[in-house]
Amino acid sequence: MNKRLGVLGGMGPQATNTFYQFVIDRTDAHTDQEHVNALILSDSDMPDRTAAILGSEMARQAVYSRLLSDARLLESAGCTAIAVPCNTSHFFLDRVQEQISIPILHMIRETARLLAAQGKKRPGILATDGTIQTGLYQKEFSAVGIQAVIPSPQAQELVMSLIYDDIKAGRDGDPQKFADIHQDLLSQGCDCGVLACTELSVFADKHHLPPFYTDAMAVLAERAVQACGKPLRHIFIK
């Protein structure tokens, strides 16, 4: 059976666009036919995941139900694996996975495995308040023996501003905000940093960041290429 990637996106739309470009860039293809066969669903009407997680049970159920509906749509369209380029939505994905028969590539677990293989011990997690407060990265990293570090309250405000005030608002992002965030991670003894929000992947795509940072969405893109049986370009994450 031909393999087809389903991209459950729209959270946000620019992040979905960047993710698909990551998949293209990381596929060792020389013709159209050698690229990943993909179906992209950009559900920009999806309720805000952070607001739902930090809000009511009704709000959380609304996001879960919509994610499940979208996943089922991709499954019914012949997709053989699903990638969700939104970190915060992973709060809901284990429940969604229980209801469908094709695998959802888990961005956070794949990133945890990669950093463990690299011998990292103290990564700083740059993510939304929803991702941070639910402990999504902390839990998955702890499972592989890594201590995840979160930004100070002041630095976390800058992270959220970079995500919502800058990238989601269509701006390139303020490098000074990121520089202040970086200094916060260094002051906490981090040996690496994780871009754990896909809007930060968009920021990284527009600005040069040091190799100190691992982009979780780039990890997901590589795993998506592999899940579709395509060869990787070996200039990225190993």
NUPA-979893 format. One record per residue: residue number from 1; x, y, z of N, C-alpha, C in turn; residue in three letters. Coordinates in Angstrom, 1 decimal, always signed. Layout:
// residues N
NULUM	n	n_px	n_py	n_pz	ca_px	ca_py	ca_pz	c_px	c_py	c_pz	res
NULUM	NUM	X	Y	Z	X	Y	Z	X	Y	Z	ALA
...
This chain:
// residues 238
NULUM	n	n_px	n_py	n_pz	ca_px	ca_py	ca_pz	c_px	c_py	c_pz	res
NULUM	1	+0.8	-1.2	+0.0	+0.0	+0.0	+0.0	+0.9	+1.2	+0.0	MET
NULUM	2	+0.5	+2.2	-0.8	+1.2	+3.5	-0.8	+1.0	+4.2	+0.5	ASN
NULUM	3	+2.1	+4.8	+1.0	+2.0	+5.5	+2.3	+1.6	+6.9	+2.0	LYS
NULUM	4	+0.8	+7.5	+2.9	+0.4	+8.8	+2.7	+0.4	+9.5	+4.1	ARG
NULUM	5	+1.0	+10.6	+4.2	+1.1	+11.4	+5.4	-0.2	+12.3	+5.6	LEU
NULUM	6	-0.8	+12.3	+6.7	-1.9	+13.2	+7.0	-1.3	+14.3	+7.9	GLY
NULUM	7	-1.5	+15.5	+7.5	-1.0	+16.6	+8.4	-2.2	+17.3	+9.0	VAL
NULUM	8	-2.4	+17.2	+10.3	-3.5	+17.8	+11.0	-3.0	+19.2	+11.5	LEU
NULUM	9	-3.3	+20.2	+10.7	-2.6	+21.5	+10.9	-3.6	+22.6	+11.1	GLY
NULUM	10	-3.1	+23.8	+10.9	-3.9	+25.0	+11.1	-3.7	+25.6	+12.5	GLY
NULUM	11	-2.8	+25.1	+13.2	-2.6	+25.5	+14.6	-1.1	+26.0	+14.8	MET
NULUM	12	-0.7	+27.1	+14.3	-1.4	+28.0	+13.4	-1.1	+27.7	+11.9	GLY
NULUM	13	-1.7	+28.3	+11.0	-1.5	+28.1	+9.6	-0.1	+28.3	+9.1	PRO
NULUM	14	+0.6	+29.3	+9.6	+2.0	+29.5	+9.2	+2.9	+28.4	+9.7	GLN
NULUM	15	+2.6	+27.9	+10.9	+3.4	+26.7	+11.4	+3.2	+25.5	+10.5	ALA
NULUM	16	+1.9	+25.3	+10.0	+1.7	+24.2	+9.1	+2.4	+24.3	+7.8	THR
NULUM	17	+2.4	+25.5	+7.3	+3.2	+25.8	+6.1	+4.7	+25.5	+6.3	ASN
NULUM	18	+5.2	+26.0	+7.4	+6.6	+25.7	+7.7	+6.9	+24.2	+7.9	THR
NULUM	19	+6.0	+23.5	+8.5	+6.2	+22.1	+8.7	+6.3	+21.4	+7.4	PHE
NULUM	20	+5.4	+21.7	+6.4	+5.4	+21.0	+5.2	+6.7	+21.3	+4.4	TYR
NULUM	21	+7.2	+22.5	+4.5	+8.4	+22.9	+3.9	+9.6	+22.1	+4.5	GLN
NULUM	22	+9.5	+21.9	+5.9	+10.5	+21.0	+6.6	+10.5	+19.6	+6.0	PHE
NULUM	23	+9.3	+19.1	+5.7	+9.2	+17.7	+5.2	+9.8	+17.7	+3.8	VAL
NULUM	24	+9.5	+18.7	+2.9	+10.1	+18.7	+1.6	+11.6	+18.8	+1.7	ILE
NULUM	25	+12.1	+19.7	+2.6	+13.6	+19.9	+2.7	+14.3	+18.6	+3.2	ASP
NULUM	26	+13.6	+17.8	+4.0	+14.3	+16.7	+4.6	+14.0	+15.4	+3.9	ARG
NULUM	27	+13.4	+15.5	+2.7	+13.2	+14.3	+1.9	+14.3	+14.3	+0.8	THR
NULUM	28	+15.0	+13.2	+0.7	+16.1	+13.0	-0.3	+15.4	+12.6	-1.7	ASP
NULUM	29	+14.8	+13.6	-2.3	+14.0	+13.4	-3.5	+14.6	+14.2	-4.7	ALA
NULUM	30	+14.5	+13.6	-5.9	+15.0	+14.2	-7.1	+13.9	+14.4	-8.1	HIS
NULUM	31	+12.7	+13.8	-7.9	+11.6	+14.0	-8.8	+10.4	+14.2	-7.9	THR
NULUM	32	+9.3	+14.7	-8.5	+8.0	+14.8	-7.8	+7.6	+13.5	-7.1	ASP
NULUM	33	+7.7	+12.4	-7.8	+7.2	+11.2	-7.4	+8.0	+10.6	-6.2	GLN
NULUM	34	+9.2	+11.1	-5.9	+10.0	+10.7	-4.8	+9.7	+11.4	-3.5	GLU
NULUM	35	+8.8	+12.4	-3.6	+8.5	+13.1	-2.4	+7.4	+12.4	-1.6	HIS
NULUM	36	+7.2	+12.9	-0.4	+6.1	+12.3	+0.5	+4.7	+12.6	-0.1	VAL
NULUM	37	+3.9	+11.6	-0.2	+2.5	+11.8	-0.6	+1.8	+12.3	+0.7	ASN
NULUM	38	+1.2	+13.5	+0.7	+0.7	+14.1	+1.9	-0.7	+14.7	+1.6	ALA
NULUM	39	-1.5	+14.7	+2.6	-2.8	+15.4	+2.6	-2.8	+16.3	+3.8	LEU
NULUM	40	-2.9	+17.6	+3.5	-2.8	+18.6	+4.6	-4.2	+19.2	+4.9	ILE
NULUM	41	-4.6	+19.0	+6.1	-5.8	+19.6	+6.6	-5.5	+20.8	+7.6	LEU
NULUM	42	-5.7	+22.0	+7.1	-5.4	+23.2	+7.9	-6.7	+23.7	+8.5	SER
NULUM	43	-7.0	+23.2	+9.7	-8.2	+23.5	+10.4	-8.0	+24.7	+11.3	ASP
NULUM	44	-8.0	+25.9	+10.6	-7.8	+27.1	+11.3	-8.9	+27.6	+12.3	SER
NULUM	45	-10.1	+26.9	+12.2	-11.2	+27.1	+13.1	-11.0	+26.4	+14.5	ASP
NULUM	46	-9.9	+25.6	+14.6	-9.7	+24.8	+15.8	-9.6	+25.8	+17.0	MET
NULUM	47	-10.3	+25.6	+18.1	-10.2	+26.5	+19.2	-8.8	+26.6	+19.8	PRO
NULUM	48	-8.4	+27.7	+20.4	-7.1	+27.8	+21.0	-6.8	+26.7	+22.0	ASP
NULUM	49	-5.8	+26.0	+21.8	-5.5	+24.8	+22.7	-5.0	+25.3	+24.1	ARG
NULUM	50	-4.2	+26.3	+24.2	-3.8	+26.8	+25.5	-5.0	+27.3	+26.3	THR
NULUM	51	-5.9	+28.1	+25.7	-7.1	+28.6	+26.4	-8.0	+27.4	+26.8	ALA
NULUM	52	-8.1	+26.4	+26.0	-8.9	+25.2	+26.4	-8.3	+24.5	+27.5	ALA
NULUM	53	-7.0	+24.2	+27.5	-6.4	+23.4	+28.5	-6.5	+24.1	+29.9	ILE
NULUM	54	-6.3	+25.4	+29.9	-6.4	+26.2	+31.1	-7.8	+26.7	+31.5	LEU
NULUM	55	-8.8	+26.3	+30.6	-10.1	+26.7	+30.9	-11.0	+25.6	+31.4	GLY
NULUM	56	-12.2	+25.5	+30.9	-13.2	+24.5	+31.4	-13.1	+23.2	+30.8	SER
NULUM	57	-13.8	+22.2	+31.4	-13.9	+20.9	+30.8	-14.6	+20.9	+29.4	GLU
NULUM	58	-15.6	+21.8	+29.3	-16.3	+21.9	+28.1	-15.4	+22.4	+27.0	MET
NULUM	59	-14.5	+23.3	+27.3	-13.6	+23.9	+26.3	-12.6	+22.8	+25.9	ALA
NULUM	60	-12.1	+22.0	+26.9	-11.2	+20.9	+26.5	-11.8	+19.9	+25.6	ARG
NULUM	61	-13.1	+19.5	+26.0	-13.8	+18.5	+25.2	-14.0	+19.0	+23.7	GLN
NULUM	62	-14.2	+20.3	+23.6	-14.4	+20.9	+22.2	-13.2	+20.7	+21.4	ALA
NULUM	63	-12.0	+20.9	+21.9	-10.8	+20.7	+21.2	-10.6	+19.3	+20.9	VAL
NULUM	64	-10.8	+18.4	+21.9	-10.6	+17.0	+21.7	-11.5	+16.5	+20.6	TYR
NULUM	65	-12.8	+16.8	+20.6	-13.7	+16.4	+19.6	-13.4	+16.8	+18.2	SER
NULUM	66	-12.9	+18.0	+18.1	-12.5	+18.5	+16.8	-11.2	+17.8	+16.3	ARG
NULUM	67	-10.2	+17.6	+17.1	-9.0	+16.9	+16.8	-9.4	+15.5	+16.3	LEU
NULUM	68	-10.3	+14.8	+17.0	-10.7	+13.5	+16.7	-11.4	+13.5	+15.3	LEU
NULUM	69	-12.3	+14.4	+15.1	-13.0	+14.5	+13.8	-12.1	+14.7	+12.7	SER
NULUM	70	-11.1	+15.5	+12.9	-10.1	+15.8	+11.8	-9.2	+14.5	+11.6	ASP
NULUM	71	-8.8	+13.9	+12.7	-8.0	+12.7	+12.5	-8.8	+11.6	+11.8	ALA
NULUM	72	-10.0	+11.4	+12.1	-10.8	+10.4	+11.4	-11.0	+10.8	+9.9	ARG
NULUM	73	-11.1	+12.1	+9.6	-11.2	+12.5	+8.2	-10.0	+12.1	+7.5	LEU
NULUM	74	-8.8	+12.4	+8.1	-7.5	+12.0	+7.4	-7.4	+10.5	+7.2	LEU
NULUM	75	-7.8	+9.8	+8.3	-7.8	+8.3	+8.2	-8.7	+7.8	+7.1	GLU
NULUM	76	-9.9	+8.3	+7.0	-10.8	+7.9	+5.9	-10.4	+8.3	+4.6	SER
NULUM	77	-9.5	+9.2	+4.4	-8.9	+9.7	+3.1	-7.7	+8.9	+2.7	ALA
NULUM	78	-7.4	+7.8	+3.5	-6.3	+6.9	+3.1	-4.9	+7.3	+3.7	GLY
NULUM	79	-4.9	+8.2	+4.6	-3.6	+8.5	+5.3	-3.1	+7.3	+6.1	CYS
NULUM	80	-1.8	+7.0	+6.1	-1.3	+5.9	+6.9	-0.6	+6.3	+8.1	THR
NULUM	81	-0.4	+7.6	+8.3	+0.2	+8.2	+9.6	-0.2	+9.6	+9.6	ALA
NULUM	82	-0.3	+10.2	+10.8	-0.7	+11.5	+11.0	+0.4	+12.3	+11.8	ILE
NULUM	83	+0.7	+13.5	+11.3	+1.6	+14.4	+12.0	+0.8	+15.6	+12.4	ALA
NULUM	84	+0.9	+16.1	+13.7	+0.2	+17.2	+14.2	+1.3	+18.3	+14.6	VAL
NULUM	85	+1.5	+19.3	+13.7	+2.5	+20.3	+14.0	+2.0	+21.3	+15.0	PRO
NULUM	86	+1.7	+20.9	+16.2	+1.2	+21.8	+17.3	+1.5	+21.1	+18.6	CYS
NULUM	87	+2.5	+21.6	+19.3	+2.9	+21.0	+20.6	+1.8	+20.9	+21.6	ASN
NULUM	88	+1.1	+22.0	+21.8	+0.0	+22.1	+22.8	-1.1	+21.0	+22.6	THR
NULUM	89	-1.4	+20.8	+21.3	-2.4	+19.8	+21.0	-2.1	+18.4	+21.5	SER
NULUM	90	-0.8	+18.1	+21.8	-0.4	+16.8	+22.2	-1.0	+16.4	+23.6	HIS
NULUM	91	-1.5	+17.4	+24.3	-2.3	+17.2	+25.5	-3.5	+16.2	+25.2	PHE
NULUM	92	-4.0	+16.3	+24.0	-5.2	+15.5	+23.7	-4.9	+14.3	+22.8	PHE
NULUM	93	-3.7	+14.1	+22.3	-3.5	+13.2	+21.2	-3.5	+11.7	+21.7	LEU
NULUM	94	-3.1	+11.4	+22.9	-3.2	+10.0	+23.3	-4.7	+9.5	+23.3	ASP
NULUM	95	-5.6	+10.4	+23.7	-7.0	+10.0	+23.6	-7.5	+9.9	+22.2	ARG
NULUM	96	-7.0	+10.8	+21.3	-7.4	+10.7	+19.9	-6.8	+9.3	+19.3	VAL
NULUM	97	-5.6	+9.0	+19.7	-5.0	+7.8	+19.1	-5.8	+6.6	+19.5	GLN
NULUM	98	-6.4	+6.5	+20.6	-7.2	+5.4	+21.0	-8.4	+5.1	+20.1	GLU
NULUM	99	-8.8	+6.2	+19.4	-10.0	+6.1	+18.6	-9.8	+5.9	+17.1	GLN
NULUM	100	-8.5	+5.9	+16.7	-8.2	+5.7	+15.3	-7.2	+4.5	+15.1	ILE
NULUM	101	-7.1	+4.0	+14.0	-6.2	+2.8	+13.8	-4.9	+3.1	+13.1	SER
NULUM	102	-4.6	+4.3	+12.7	-3.3	+4.7	+12.1	-2.5	+5.5	+13.1	ILE
NULUM	103	-1.2	+5.4	+13.1	-0.4	+6.0	+14.1	-0.4	+7.5	+14.0	PRO
NULUM	104	-0.4	+8.2	+15.2	-0.1	+9.6	+15.3	+1.3	+9.7	+15.7	ILE
NULUM	105	+2.2	+10.4	+14.9	+3.6	+10.6	+15.3	+3.6	+11.6	+16.4	LEU
NULUM	106	+4.2	+11.2	+17.5	+4.2	+12.0	+18.7	+5.5	+12.8	+18.8	HIS
NULUM	107	+5.3	+14.1	+18.5	+6.4	+15.0	+18.4	+7.2	+15.1	+19.7	MET
NULUM	108	+6.6	+15.1	+20.8	+7.3	+15.3	+22.1	+8.1	+14.1	+22.5	ILE
NULUM	109	+7.5	+12.9	+22.3	+8.2	+11.7	+22.6	+9.4	+11.5	+21.7	ARG
NULUM	110	+9.2	+11.8	+20.4	+10.3	+11.7	+19.5	+11.5	+12.6	+19.8	GLU
NULUM	111	+11.1	+13.8	+20.3	+12.2	+14.8	+20.7	+12.9	+14.3	+21.9	THR
NULUM	112	+12.1	+13.8	+22.9	+12.7	+13.2	+24.1	+13.7	+12.1	+23.8	ALA
NULUM	113	+13.3	+11.2	+22.9	+14.2	+10.1	+22.5	+15.5	+10.6	+21.8	ARG
NULUM	114	+15.3	+11.6	+21.0	+16.5	+12.2	+20.3	+17.5	+12.8	+21.3	LEU
NULUM	115	+17.0	+13.6	+22.2	+17.9	+14.3	+23.1	+18.5	+13.3	+24.1	LEU
NULUM	116	+17.8	+12.2	+24.5	+18.4	+11.2	+25.3	+19.5	+10.5	+24.6	ALA
NULUM	117	+19.3	+10.2	+23.3	+20.4	+9.6	+22.5	+21.6	+10.5	+22.3	ALA
NULUM	118	+21.4	+11.8	+22.4	+22.5	+12.8	+22.3	+23.2	+13.0	+23.6	GLN
NULUM	119	+22.6	+12.4	+24.7	+23.2	+12.6	+26.0	+22.9	+13.9	+26.7	GLY
NULUM	120	+21.9	+14.6	+26.3	+21.4	+15.8	+26.9	+20.8	+15.5	+28.3	LYS
NULUM	121	+21.0	+16.4	+29.2	+20.5	+16.1	+30.6	+19.6	+17.2	+31.1	LYS
NULUM	122	+19.7	+18.5	+30.6	+19.0	+19.6	+31.2	+18.5	+20.5	+30.1	ARG
NULUM	123	+17.5	+20.2	+29.3	+17.0	+21.0	+28.3	+16.1	+22.1	+28.8	PRO
NULUM	124	+16.1	+23.3	+28.3	+15.1	+24.3	+28.6	+14.0	+24.2	+27.6	GLY
NULUM	125	+12.8	+24.3	+28.0	+11.6	+24.1	+27.2	+10.9	+25.4	+26.9	ILE
NULUM	126	+10.9	+25.8	+25.7	+10.2	+27.0	+25.2	+8.9	+26.7	+24.6	LEU
NULUM	127	+7.8	+27.0	+25.3	+6.5	+26.5	+24.9	+5.4	+27.4	+25.4	ALA
NULUM	128	+4.2	+27.2	+25.0	+3.1	+27.9	+25.5	+2.8	+27.6	+27.0	THR
NULUM	129	+2.1	+28.5	+27.6	+1.7	+28.3	+29.0	+0.9	+26.9	+29.1	ASP
NULUM	130	+0.1	+26.6	+28.1	-0.7	+25.4	+28.2	+0.3	+24.2	+28.2	GLY
NULUM	131	+1.3	+24.2	+27.3	+2.2	+23.1	+27.3	+3.0	+23.0	+28.5	THR
NULUM	132	+3.5	+24.1	+29.1	+4.3	+24.1	+30.3	+3.5	+23.7	+31.5	ILE
NULUM	133	+2.3	+24.2	+31.7	+1.5	+23.9	+32.9	+1.0	+22.5	+32.9	GLN
NULUM	134	+0.8	+21.9	+31.8	+0.3	+20.5	+31.8	+1.5	+19.5	+31.9	THR
NULUM	135	+2.7	+20.0	+31.9	+3.9	+19.1	+32.0	+4.1	+18.2	+30.9	GLY
NULUM	136	+3.6	+18.5	+29.7	+3.8	+17.6	+28.6	+5.2	+17.2	+28.3	LEU
NULUM	137	+6.1	+18.1	+28.3	+7.5	+17.8	+28.0	+8.2	+17.3	+29.3	TYR
NULUM	138	+7.8	+17.8	+30.4	+8.4	+17.3	+31.7	+8.2	+15.8	+31.8	GLN
NULUM	139	+7.0	+15.4	+31.6	+6.6	+14.0	+31.7	+7.4	+13.1	+30.7	LYS
NULUM	140	+7.4	+13.5	+29.5	+8.0	+12.6	+28.5	+9.5	+12.6	+28.6	GLU
NULUM	141	+10.1	+13.8	+29.0	+11.5	+13.8	+29.2	+12.0	+13.0	+30.4	PHE
NULUM	142	+11.2	+13.1	+31.5	+11.5	+12.4	+32.7	+11.5	+10.9	+32.4	SER
NULUM	143	+10.6	+10.4	+31.5	+10.6	+9.0	+31.2	+11.8	+8.5	+30.6	ALA
NULUM	144	+12.6	+9.4	+30.0	+13.9	+8.9	+29.4	+15.1	+9.5	+30.2	VAL
NULUM	145	+14.9	+9.9	+31.4	+15.9	+10.3	+32.3	+16.5	+11.7	+32.1	GLY
NULUM	146	+15.7	+12.6	+31.5	+16.1	+14.0	+31.3	+15.2	+14.9	+32.2	ILE
NULUM	147	+15.9	+15.9	+32.8	+15.2	+16.9	+33.6	+14.9	+18.1	+32.8	GLN
NULUM	148	+13.7	+18.3	+32.4	+13.3	+19.5	+31.7	+13.2	+20.7	+32.6	ALA
NULUM	149	+13.7	+21.8	+32.0	+13.7	+23.1	+32.8	+12.7	+24.0	+32.1	VAL
NULUM	150	+12.0	+24.8	+32.9	+11.0	+25.7	+32.3	+11.6	+27.2	+32.5	ILE
NULUM	151	+11.2	+28.1	+31.7	+11.7	+29.5	+31.9	+11.2	+30.1	+33.2	PRO
NULUM	152	+11.9	+31.1	+33.6	+11.4	+31.9	+34.7	+10.1	+32.6	+34.4	SER
NULUM	153	+9.3	+33.0	+35.3	+8.0	+33.7	+35.0	+8.2	+34.8	+34.0	PRO
NULUM	154	+9.3	+35.6	+34.2	+9.5	+36.8	+33.3	+9.8	+36.3	+31.9	GLN
NULUM	155	+10.7	+35.3	+31.8	+11.1	+34.8	+30.5	+9.9	+34.1	+29.8	ALA
NULUM	156	+9.0	+33.4	+30.6	+7.9	+32.8	+30.0	+6.9	+33.8	+29.4	GLN
NULUM	157	+6.8	+35.0	+30.0	+6.0	+36.0	+29.5	+6.5	+36.4	+28.1	GLU
NULUM	158	+7.8	+36.5	+28.0	+8.4	+36.8	+26.7	+8.2	+35.7	+25.7	LEU
NULUM	159	+8.2	+34.5	+26.1	+7.9	+33.4	+25.2	+6.5	+33.5	+24.6	VAL
NULUM	160	+5.6	+33.8	+25.5	+4.2	+33.9	+25.1	+4.0	+35.1	+24.2	MET
NULUM	161	+4.7	+36.2	+24.5	+4.6	+37.4	+23.6	+5.2	+37.1	+22.2	SER
NULUM	162	+6.3	+36.4	+22.2	+6.9	+36.0	+20.9	+5.9	+35.2	+20.1	LEU
NULUM	163	+5.2	+34.2	+20.8	+4.3	+33.3	+20.1	+3.1	+34.1	+19.6	ILE
NULUM	164	+2.4	+34.8	+20.5	+1.1	+35.3	+20.2	+1.2	+36.8	+19.6	TYR
NULUM	165	+2.0	+37.6	+20.3	+2.0	+39.0	+19.8	+2.8	+39.2	+18.5	ASP
NULUM	166	+3.8	+38.2	+18.3	+4.6	+38.3	+17.1	+4.2	+37.4	+16.0	ASP
NULUM	167	+4.5	+36.1	+16.2	+4.4	+35.1	+15.1	+2.9	+34.9	+14.7	ILE
NULUM	168	+2.0	+34.6	+15.7	+0.6	+34.4	+15.3	+0.0	+35.7	+14.8	LYS
NULUM	169	+0.6	+36.8	+15.1	+0.1	+38.1	+14.5	+0.7	+38.4	+13.2	ALA
NULUM	170	+1.5	+37.5	+12.6	+2.0	+37.7	+11.3	+3.3	+38.4	+11.2	GLY
NULUM	171	+4.0	+38.7	+12.4	+5.3	+39.3	+12.4	+6.4	+38.3	+12.4	ARG
NULUM	172	+7.6	+38.8	+12.1	+8.8	+37.9	+12.1	+9.2	+37.5	+13.4	ASP
NULUM	173	+8.9	+38.2	+14.4	+9.4	+38.0	+15.8	+10.5	+38.8	+16.2	GLY
NULUM	174	+10.6	+39.2	+17.5	+11.6	+40.1	+18.0	+12.8	+39.4	+18.5	ASP
NULUM	175	+14.0	+39.5	+17.8	+15.2	+38.8	+18.3	+15.6	+39.2	+19.7	PRO
NULUM	176	+15.3	+40.4	+20.1	+15.7	+40.8	+21.5	+15.0	+40.0	+22.5	GLN
NULUM	177	+13.7	+39.7	+22.3	+12.9	+38.9	+23.2	+13.6	+37.5	+23.3	LYS
NULUM	178	+13.9	+36.9	+22.1	+14.5	+35.6	+22.2	+15.9	+35.6	+22.9	PHE
NULUM	179	+16.7	+36.7	+22.7	+18.0	+36.8	+23.3	+17.8	+36.8	+24.8	ALA
NULUM	180	+16.8	+37.5	+25.3	+16.6	+37.5	+26.8	+16.1	+36.1	+27.3	ASP
NULUM	181	+15.3	+35.4	+26.5	+14.9	+34.1	+26.9	+16.1	+33.2	+26.9	ILE
NULUM	182	+17.0	+33.3	+25.9	+18.2	+32.4	+25.9	+19.0	+32.6	+27.1	HIS
NULUM	183	+19.2	+33.9	+27.5	+20.0	+34.2	+28.7	+19.4	+33.5	+29.9	GLN
NULUM	184	+18.1	+33.5	+30.0	+17.4	+32.9	+31.1	+17.7	+31.4	+31.2	ASP
NULUM	185	+17.7	+30.7	+30.1	+18.0	+29.3	+30.1	+19.5	+29.0	+30.5	LEU
NULUM	186	+20.4	+29.9	+30.0	+21.8	+29.7	+30.3	+22.0	+29.9	+31.8	LEU
NULUM	187	+21.3	+30.9	+32.4	+21.4	+31.1	+33.8	+20.9	+30.0	+34.7	SER
NULUM	188	+20.0	+29.2	+34.1	+19.5	+28.0	+34.8	+20.3	+26.7	+34.6	GLN
NULUM	189	+21.4	+26.8	+33.9	+22.3	+25.7	+33.7	+21.8	+24.7	+32.6	GLY
NULUM	190	+21.0	+25.2	+31.7	+20.6	+24.3	+30.6	+21.7	+23.9	+29.7	CYS
NULUM	191	+21.7	+22.7	+29.2	+22.8	+22.3	+28.3	+22.2	+22.3	+26.8	ASP
NULUM	192	+21.0	+22.6	+26.7	+20.4	+22.7	+25.3	+19.0	+23.4	+25.5	CYS
NULUM	193	+18.4	+23.7	+24.4	+17.0	+24.3	+24.5	+16.1	+23.6	+23.4	GLY
NULUM	194	+14.9	+23.5	+23.7	+13.9	+22.9	+22.8	+12.9	+23.9	+22.3	VAL
NULUM	195	+12.8	+24.1	+21.0	+11.7	+24.9	+20.5	+10.4	+24.0	+20.5	LEU
NULUM	196	+9.6	+24.2	+21.5	+8.5	+23.3	+21.8	+7.2	+24.0	+21.5	ALA
NULUM	197	+7.2	+24.9	+20.6	+6.0	+25.5	+20.0	+6.2	+25.7	+18.6	CYS
NULUM	198	+5.3	+25.4	+17.7	+5.6	+25.5	+16.3	+5.7	+26.9	+15.8	THR
NULUM	199	+5.1	+27.9	+16.5	+5.4	+29.3	+16.2	+6.8	+29.6	+16.4	GLU
NULUM	200	+7.5	+29.0	+17.3	+8.9	+29.2	+17.5	+9.7	+28.6	+16.4	LEU
NULUM	201	+9.2	+27.5	+15.8	+9.8	+26.9	+14.6	+9.8	+27.9	+13.5	SER
NULUM	202	+8.7	+28.7	+13.4	+8.5	+29.7	+12.4	+9.6	+30.8	+12.6	VAL
NULUM	203	+9.7	+31.2	+13.9	+10.7	+32.2	+14.3	+12.1	+31.7	+13.9	PHE
NULUM	204	+12.4	+30.5	+14.2	+13.7	+29.9	+13.9	+14.0	+29.9	+12.4	ALA
NULUM	205	+12.9	+29.7	+11.6	+13.0	+29.7	+10.2	+13.4	+31.0	+9.6	ASP
NULUM	206	+13.1	+32.1	+10.3	+13.4	+33.4	+9.9	+14.6	+34.1	+10.5	LYS
NULUM	207	+15.1	+33.5	+11.6	+16.3	+34.0	+12.3	+17.3	+32.9	+12.6	HIS
NULUM	208	+18.5	+33.2	+12.5	+19.6	+32.3	+12.8	+19.7	+32.0	+14.3	HIS
NULUM	209	+19.5	+30.7	+14.6	+19.6	+30.3	+16.0	+20.8	+29.4	+16.2	LEU
NULUM	210	+21.5	+29.4	+17.4	+22.6	+28.6	+17.6	+22.3	+27.1	+17.7	PRO
NULUM	211	+23.2	+26.2	+17.5	+22.9	+24.7	+17.5	+22.5	+24.3	+18.9	PRO
NULUM	212	+22.5	+25.2	+19.9	+22.0	+24.9	+21.3	+20.6	+24.4	+21.2	PHE
NULUM	213	+19.8	+24.9	+20.2	+18.4	+24.6	+20.1	+18.1	+23.4	+19.2	TYR
NULUM	214	+17.2	+22.6	+19.7	+16.6	+21.5	+18.9	+15.1	+21.9	+18.6	THR
NULUM	215	+14.7	+21.8	+17.4	+13.4	+22.2	+16.9	+12.5	+21.0	+16.9	ASP
NULUM	216	+11.6	+20.9	+17.8	+10.7	+19.7	+17.9	+10.0	+19.5	+16.6	ALA
NULUM	217	+9.6	+20.5	+15.9	+8.9	+20.3	+14.6	+9.8	+19.8	+13.6	MET
NULUM	218	+11.1	+20.1	+13.6	+12.0	+19.5	+12.7	+12.1	+18.0	+12.9	ALA
NULUM	219	+12.2	+17.6	+14.2	+12.2	+16.2	+14.6	+11.0	+15.5	+14.0	VAL
NULUM	220	+9.8	+16.1	+14.2	+8.6	+15.5	+13.7	+8.6	+15.4	+12.1	LEU
NULUM	221	+9.2	+16.4	+11.5	+9.2	+16.3	+10.0	+10.1	+15.1	+9.6	ALA
NULUM	222	+11.2	+14.9	+10.2	+12.1	+13.8	+9.9	+11.4	+12.5	+10.1	GLU
NULUM	223	+10.7	+12.4	+11.2	+10.0	+11.1	+11.5	+8.8	+10.9	+10.5	ARG
NULUM	224	+8.2	+12.0	+10.1	+7.2	+11.9	+9.1	+7.7	+11.3	+7.8	ALA
NULUM	225	+8.9	+11.8	+7.4	+9.5	+11.3	+6.1	+9.8	+9.8	+6.3	VAL
NULUM	226	+10.3	+9.4	+7.4	+10.7	+8.0	+7.6	+9.4	+7.2	+7.7	GLN
NULUM	227	+8.3	+7.7	+8.3	+7.1	+6.9	+8.4	+6.5	+6.6	+7.0	ALA
NULUM	228	+6.8	+7.5	+6.1	+6.3	+7.3	+4.7	+7.3	+6.5	+3.8	CYS
NULUM	229	+8.3	+6.0	+4.4	+9.2	+5.2	+3.7	+10.1	+5.9	+2.7	GLY
NULUM	230	+10.3	+7.2	+3.0	+11.2	+8.0	+2.1	+12.6	+8.2	+2.7	LYS
NULUM	231	+13.6	+8.3	+1.9	+15.0	+8.5	+2.5	+15.1	+9.9	+3.0	PRO
NULUM	232	+15.9	+10.1	+4.0	+16.2	+11.4	+4.6	+17.4	+12.0	+3.9	LEU
NULUM	233	+17.4	+13.3	+3.8	+18.6	+14.1	+3.5	+19.4	+14.1	+4.8	ARG
NULUM	234	+20.6	+13.6	+4.8	+21.4	+13.5	+6.0	+22.2	+14.7	+6.4	HIS
NULUM	235	+21.5	+15.9	+6.2	+22.2	+17.1	+6.6	+21.5	+17.7	+7.8	ILE
NULUM	236	+20.5	+17.0	+8.3	+19.7	+17.5	+9.5	+19.9	+16.6	+10.7	PHE
NULUM	237	+18.9	+16.4	+11.4	+18.9	+15.6	+12.7	+19.2	+14.2	+12.3	ILE
NULUM	238	+20.1	+13.5	+13.0	+20.4	+12.1	+12.8	+19.6	+11.3	+13.8	LYS
